[in-house]
Amino acid sequence: MPFVNVKLIEGVFSPDQKKEMIAKLTETMVSIEGENMRPVTWVVIEEVASGEWGIGGNALTTADVKALAAGALVG
């Protein structure tokens, strides 16, 4: 049974975007493993609190990630 675990900083993606992630990740796995595996392909999205995810020794916030997505440098 494939299990795809996605971790995101809370408040960055909308519920509709998360539904799209689940659908597209499932489709990707099924394209590799075969259609018979669809019913047992799990995708779980977990959100991490803003400021509790660090990269390079720096905590990232929801605002930081949104700025990155908009093309702004965070630092």
C-alpha positions in Angstrom: 0.0 0.0 0.0 1.6 3.3 -1.1 1.6 6.0 1.5 2.5 9.6 0.4 3.0 12.0 3.3 3.1 15.7 2.6 4.1 18.2 5.2 3.2 21.9 4.8 3.4 25.0 6.9 -0.1 25.8 8.0 -2.1 28.5 6.3 -0.2 28.5 3.0 -2.5 26.4 0.9 -6.3 26.6 0.6 -8.5 23.5 1.1 -9.0 23.4 -2.6 -5.3 23.4 -3.3 -4.8 20.5 -0.8 -7.6 18.5 -2.5 -5.8 19.1 -5.8 -2.5 17.9 -4.3 -4.2 14.7 -3.1 -5.8 14.1 -6.5 -2.6 14.8 -8.5 -0.3 12.8 -6.2 -2.7 9.9 -6.3 -2.8 10.1 -10.1 1.0 10.2 -10.2 1.3 7.0 -8.0 -1.3 5.2 -10.0 0.5 6.0 -13.3 3.5 4.3 -11.8 2.0 1.4 -9.9 -1.1 0.7 -11.9 -4.8 1.4 -11.6 -5.5 -1.6 -9.4 -3.5 0.2 -6.6 -5.8 3.3 -6.6 -8.1 2.0 -3.8 -5.1 1.5 -1.5 -3.0 4.6 -2.4 -3.0 6.9 0.6 -2.1 10.6 0.6 -2.0 12.4 3.9 -1.4 16.1 4.3 0.0 17.3 7.6 0.3 21.0 8.5 3.1 22.2 10.7 2.5 25.3 12.8 3.9 28.6 11.4 7.4 29.1 12.8 8.0 25.5 13.7 9.7 24.5 10.4 13.3 25.5 10.0 15.7 25.6 7.0 19.3 26.5 7.4 18.9 27.4 11.1 16.0 29.8 10.4 12.4 29.2 11.3 9.9 29.7 8.4 6.5 31.3 8.9 3.4 31.2 6.8 4.2 34.7 5.6 7.7 33.7 4.6 6.4 30.8 2.4 3.8 33.1 0.8 6.5 35.6 0.1 8.6 32.9 -1.5 5.7 31.8 -3.7 5.3 35.4 -4.8 8.9 35.5 -5.8 10.3 37.6 -2.9 13.5 36.6 -1.2 13.2 35.6 2.4 16.1 36.0 4.7 
